């Protein structure tokens, strides 16, 4: 005699029949009905030590496109430094250091411009030397 298991009906409870949560002994405030209460800033438990949020501080320019273009110029030690400054600017912004990101982005811009100018000078001088030589 083999017994076949009978399927039991699934038990479901409605949200209205669930007991209301008790206040935690650690908290002096009553529980809120919404789950995002601490995120809206009206809760006294919200972290308010940071006045600047990501909406307040726009992303500063890191000039990554300019530093990548400068890597095609033949001033290699200088344009690699510009690329590193640009990447450091992006990382500083992601870490929350907005002033450092702006400063590193400005450094990346000026080093990339210097790299492009030096690269164009090298190309120009090499063209002049190549085409003015008597063979």
Secondary structure by P-SEA (a helix, b strand, c coil): cccccccccbbbbcccccccccccccccccccccccccccccccccccccccccccccccccaaaaaaaaccccccaaaaaaaaaaaaaaaaaaacaaaaaaaaaaaaaaaaaaaaaaaaaaaaaaaaaaaaccc
